């Protein structure tokens, strides 16, 4: 009877090794499949947390790094770690806004309303001489002085008086307040002016008291003396008087006048040349008077005061 022979020991070891490899492979594949099946929900959860983190960081307050550890279900697999860095919200850029430049405007007080064809109530005060002088204001608060032959037009004050306006000798004037450190500039052109046997005809501009143009002050006058026809230019300590000598003036000539008041000092330039003048009355420089005088008959005045300005020194 024959004996059964056992396989060699080496063959047995090889078979056992192959079986262990197969079993280990199956186990490894199973673990990997299990991880892959459970991984998508974990990734989805991480994305949701990431989005929530972005929402929280939108307030621009830096937050520390958030670390989320997702442990696998199989203890033999390495731990998977996801680190979410905080996001920073971009800061707004400080862009300098360019301020548009504008052409400087001259304050209305410089022209005292004359540039608006207006003898403005804000700046000018007429001095009625008779009860019949019923002065009115228009809708823009401008004095209506056409009955006096006075009107404003394009920064110009005009005197247009003819023989049919008055039946008596009259003086018509307006004044505006001034300061102690100012410059007054204007041009004067007298085209016609008449006098009578007993009275001068005159156009005057003067520094004086606001109580009356007849109070002592300092006046520039364009005058035709009584019983004369030739015009003169003169300096006067008040409305009625004048200083010698009178300066000859030709109708139609334009004189540029600049008066500079600096405290108690006053200087006057005529056509760019400073002129010497007699002593003034320092305390009587409250206002600037502008006006005219006509005789009772043949009372013609035609004069223009243009480019009028008053401004701080």
C-alpha positions as CSV (number, residue, x, y, z in Angstrom):
1,X,0.0,0.0,0.0
2,X,1.4,3.4,-1.1
3,X,1.8,6.4,1.3
4,X,0.3,9.9,0.6
5,X,3.1,12.4,0.4
6,X,2.6,15.9,2.0
7,X,3.5,18.9,-0.1
8,X,6.8,20.4,0.6
9,X,6.9,22.9,3.4
10,X,8.1,25.7,1.0
11,X,4.9,25.2,-1.1
12,X,2.8,25.5,2.0
13,X,4.4,28.8,3.0
14,X,3.9,30.3,-0.4
15,X,0.2,29.4,-0.5
16,X,-0.3,30.9,3.0
17,X,1.5,34.1,1.9
18,X,-0.7,34.5,-1.1
19,X,-3.8,34.0,1.0
20,X,-2.7,36.7,3.5
21,X,-2.0,39.1,0.7
22,X,-5.5,38.6,-0.8
23,X,-7.1,39.0,2.6
24,X,-5.1,42.2,3.3
25,X,-6.0,43.6,-0.1
26,X,-9.7,42.9,0.4
27,X,-9.5,44.7,3.8
28,X,-7.6,47.6,2.4
29,X,-10.0,48.0,-0.5
30,X,-12.9,47.9,1.9
31,X,-11.4,50.6,4.1
32,X,-10.7,52.9,1.1
33,X,-14.2,52.4,-0.3
34,X,-15.7,53.2,3.1
35,X,-13.6,56.4,3.3
36,X,-14.5,57.5,-0.2
37,X,-18.2,56.9,0.6
38,X,-18.1,59.0,3.7
39,X,-15.8,61.7,2.3
40,X,-18.3,63.8,0.2
41,X,-20.7,64.7,3.1
42,X,-17.7,65.8,5.1
43,X,-16.4,67.9,2.3
44,X,-19.8,69.5,1.9
45,X,-19.9,70.3,5.6
46,X,-16.5,71.9,5.3
47,X,-17.6,74.1,2.3
48,X,-20.7,75.2,4.3
49,X,-18.5,76.2,7.2
50,X,-16.1,78.0,4.9
51,X,-19.0,80.0,3.4
52,X,-20.2,80.9,6.9
53,X,-16.7,82.0,7.8
54,X,-16.7,84.3,4.7
55,X,-20.0,85.9,5.8
56,X,-18.6,86.5,9.3
57,X,-15.4,88.1,8.1
58,X,-17.3,90.5,5.8
59,X,-17.4,93.0,8.6
60,X,-13.7,93.5,8.0
61,X,-12.8,92.3,11.6
62,X,-9.8,89.9,11.3
63,X,-10.6,86.5,12.8
64,X,-8.1,83.9,13.8
65,X,-7.6,80.9,11.5
66,X,-10.3,78.3,11.9
67,X,-9.2,74.6,11.9
68,X,-11.6,71.8,11.4
69,X,-10.5,68.2,12.0
70,X,-12.5,65.5,10.3
71,X,-11.6,62.1,11.8
72,X,-12.2,59.1,9.5
73,X,-14.4,56.3,10.8
74,X,-11.6,53.8,10.5
75,X,-8.9,54.2,13.2
76,X,-6.2,52.8,10.9
77,X,-6.5,55.8,8.4
78,X,-4.5,59.1,9.0
79,X,-6.4,62.1,10.2
80,X,-7.5,64.5,7.5
81,X,-7.1,68.2,8.5
82,X,-8.7,71.2,6.7
83,X,-7.4,74.7,7.5
84,X,-9.6,77.7,6.5
85,X,-7.7,81.0,6.4
86,X,-9.8,84.2,7.2
87,X,-10.5,86.3,4.2
88,X,-10.1,90.0,4.3
89,X,-12.6,92.4,2.8
90,X,-11.0,94.9,0.5
91,X,-10.8,98.4,2.0
92,X,-12.4,101.3,0.1
93,X,-9.8,103.4,-1.7
94,X,-9.7,106.9,-0.5
95,X,-9.8,108.8,-3.7
96,X,-9.3,112.5,-3.4
97,X,-12.2,114.4,-4.9
98,X,-11.1,117.4,-6.9
99,X,-12.9,120.5,-5.8
100,X,-14.0,122.4,-8.9
101,X,-12.5,125.9,-9.1
102,X,-14.8,128.8,-9.7
103,X,-14.2,132.3,-10.8
104,X,-14.0,134.6,-7.8
105,X,-17.0,136.8,-7.5
106,X,-16.9,140.4,-6.4
107,X,-19.1,141.0,-3.3
108,X,-22.2,143.1,-4.1
109,X,-21.1,145.7,-1.5
110,X,-18.3,146.7,-3.9
111,X,-20.7,148.2,-6.4
112,X,-23.4,149.0,-3.9
113,X,-26.0,147.6,-6.2
114,X,-25.3,149.9,-9.1
115,X,-24.1,147.0,-11.3
116,X,-27.7,145.7,-11.1
117,X,-29.3,148.9,-12.5
118,X,-30.5,149.5,-8.9
119,X,-30.1,152.3,-6.4
120,X,-30.6,149.7,-3.7
121,X,-32.3,150.4,-0.4
122,X,-29.7,148.2,1.2
123,X,-26.9,150.6,0.5
124,X,-28.3,154.0,-0.5
125,X,-30.4,156.6,1.3
126,X,-32.0,159.5,-0.6
127,X,-32.6,162.8,1.1
128,X,-36.0,164.3,0.3
129,X,-36.1,168.1,0.2
130,X,-39.8,168.7,-0.1
131,X,-42.9,167.0,1.2
132,X,-43.9,166.4,-2.4
133,X,-40.9,164.1,-2.8
134,X,-42.9,160.9,-2.5
135,X,-40.2,158.3,-3.1
136,X,-41.1,154.7,-3.8
137,X,-39.3,151.3,-4.1
138,X,-39.8,148.8,-6.8
139,X,-40.2,145.0,-6.3
140,X,-36.4,144.6,-6.0
141,X,-36.1,147.2,-3.2
142,X,-34.6,149.7,-5.6
143,X,-35.3,153.4,-5.2
144,X,-37.3,155.0,-8.0
145,X,-35.6,158.4,-8.4
146,X,-36.6,159.1,-12.0
147,X,-38.6,162.1,-10.8
148,X,-35.3,163.5,-9.6
149,X,-33.6,162.7,-12.9
150,X,-31.3,160.1,-11.1
151,X,-31.0,156.5,-12.4
152,X,-28.6,153.6,-12.2
153,X,-27.4,151.7,-15.2
154,X,-24.6,149.2,-15.6
155,X,-22.5,150.3,-12.6
156,X,-23.2,153.9,-13.5
157,X,-25.1,156.6,-11.8
158,X,-26.7,159.1,-14.2
159,X,-28.0,162.6,-13.6
160,X,-30.3,163.7,-16.4
161,X,-32.2,166.9,-15.4
162,X,-34.0,169.2,-17.9
163,X,-35.8,172.6,-17.4
164,X,-39.2,170.9,-17.4
165,X,-38.6,168.9,-14.2
166,X,-38.3,171.6,-11.5
167,X,-39.7,175.0,-11.1
168,X,-37.5,175.9,-8.2
169,X,-33.8,175.5,-7.4
170,X,-33.2,172.2,-5.8
171,X,-30.5,170.0,-4.4
172,X,-31.0,166.2,-4.9
173,X,-28.6,163.8,-3.2
174,X,-28.1,160.2,-2.0
175,X,-25.6,158.8,0.4
176,X,-24.0,155.5,1.4
177,X,-22.1,154.6,4.6
178,X,-18.4,154.1,4.5
179,X,-15.7,152.8,6.8
180,X,-12.3,154.0,8.1
181,X,-10.1,151.8,5.9
182,X,-11.5,151.8,2.4
183,X,-10.9,152.8,-1.2
184,X,-13.5,154.6,-3.3
185,X,-13.0,154.7,-7.1
186,X,-15.1,156.2,-9.8
187,X,-15.0,158.3,-13.0
188,X,-16.9,161.5,-13.5
189,X,-18.0,163.1,-16.8
190,X,-20.1,166.3,-16.8
191,X,-21.6,167.1,-20.2
192,X,-23.9,170.0,-19.3
193,X,-24.5,172.1,-16.2
194,X,-26.1,175.5,-15.8
195,X,-26.2,178.3,-13.2
196,X,-28.4,181.4,-12.5
197,X,-27.7,184.9,-11.5
198,X,-27.9,184.1,-7.9
199,X,-26.9,180.4,-7.7
200,X,-24.3,178.0,-8.8
201,X,-25.0,174.8,-10.6
202,X,-23.0,171.9,-9.3
203,X,-22.4,168.1,-9.2
204,X,-20.8,167.1,-6.0
205,X,-19.3,164.0,-4.3
206,X,-18.2,164.3,-0.8
207,X,-17.2,162.8,2.5
208,X,-19.3,164.1,5.4
209,X,-21.9,163.7,8.1
210,X,-25.0,161.6,7.4
211,X,-27.2,164.2,9.0
212,X,-26.8,166.5,6.0
213,X,-24.7,167.2,3.0
214,X,-24.4,170.8,4.2
215,X,-22.4,169.7,7.3
216,X,-18.6,170.2,7.3
217,X,-16.7,167.5,5.5
218,X,-14.7,167.2,2.3
219,X,-16.3,167.6,-1.1
220,X,-15.2,167.4,-4.8
221,X,-17.4,169.7,-6.9
222,X,-17.9,170.2,-10.6
223,X,-19.5,173.6,-10.7
224,X,-20.6,176.4,-12.9
225,X,-20.5,179.6,-10.7
226,X,-23.4,182.0,-10.7
227,X,-23.6,184.3,-13.7
228,X,-21.0,182.2,-15.4
229,X,-21.0,179.5,-18.1
230,X,-17.6,178.1,-17.8
231,X,-17.2,174.9,-15.6
232,X,-14.6,174.4,-12.9
233,X,-13.5,171.6,-10.6
234,X,-12.9,172.5,-7.0
235,X,-12.2,171.1,-3.5
236,X,-14.6,172.3,-0.7
237,X,-14.7,172.0,3.1
238,X,-18.5,171.8,2.8
239,X,-21.2,171.9,0.2
240,X,-21.5,175.7,0.1
241,X,-17.9,176.7,0.2
242,X,-14.8,176.1,-1.9
243,X,-11.1,176.4,-1.6
244,X,-9.1,178.6,-4.0
245,X,-8.0,178.1,-6.6
246,X,-10.7,176.6,-8.8
247,X,-9.4,174.3,-11.5
248,X,-10.7,174.8,-15.0
249,X,-12.8,171.9,-16.4
250,X,-14.0,171.2,-19.9
251,X,-17.5,169.7,-20.5
252,X,-17.1,166.1,-21.6
253,X,-13.7,165.5,-19.9
254,X,-13.5,162.2,-17.9
255,X,-11.7,162.4,-14.6
256,X,-10.7,159.2,-12.7
257,X,-11.0,159.7,-9.0
258,X,-9.5,157.5,-6.3
259,X,-10.0,158.3,-2.6
260,X,-8.1,156.2,-0.1
261,X,-9.2,156.4,3.6
262,X,-6.7,155.0,6.1
263,X,-7.9,155.8,9.6
264,X,-7.6,159.6,10.0
265,X,-5.6,160.0,6.8
266,X,-7.2,160.6,3.4
267,X,-5.5,160.8,0.1
268,X,-7.0,161.7,-3.3
269,X,-5.8,160.9,-6.8
270,X,-7.1,162.5,-9.9
271,X,-6.1,160.7,-13.2
272,X,-3.5,158.8,-11.2
273,X,-1.8,161.8,-9.7
274,X,-2.1,162.5,-6.0
275,X,-3.3,166.0,-5.3
276,X,-2.7,168.1,-2.2
277,X,-5.8,169.2,-0.5
278,X,-6.6,171.4,2.5
279,X,-7.2,170.0,5.9
280,X,-10.3,167.8,6.3
281,X,-12.8,167.4,9.1
282,X,-11.7,164.0,10.4
283,X,-14.8,163.4,12.5
284,X,-17.1,164.1,9.5
285,X,-16.5,161.1,7.3
286,X,-19.4,158.9,8.1
287,X,-20.9,158.7,4.6
288,X,-20.3,159.4,0.9
289,X,-22.6,162.0,-0.6
290,X,-23.4,162.1,-4.3
291,X,-25.8,164.8,-5.7
292,X,-26.4,167.9,-7.8
293,X,-27.8,171.4,-7.4
294,X,-29.7,173.3,-10.1
295,X,-31.0,176.9,-10.1
296,X,-34.7,177.8,-10.3
297,X,-34.7,178.3,-14.1
298,X,-32.6,176.9,-16.9
299,X,-31.9,174.0,-14.7
300,X,-29.9,171.5,-16.9
301,X,-27.7,168.8,-15.5
302,X,-26.2,166.0,-17.5
303,X,-23.5,164.0,-15.7
304,X,-22.3,160.4,-15.4
305,X,-20.5,158.8,-12.5
306,X,-19.2,155.5,-13.9
307,X,-17.1,152.5,-12.8
308,X,-18.1,153.2,-9.2
309,X,-16.6,150.9,-6.6
310,X,-16.1,150.9,-2.8
311,X,-13.9,148.2,-1.2
312,X,-11.9,147.5,1.9
313,X,-8.3,148.7,1.8
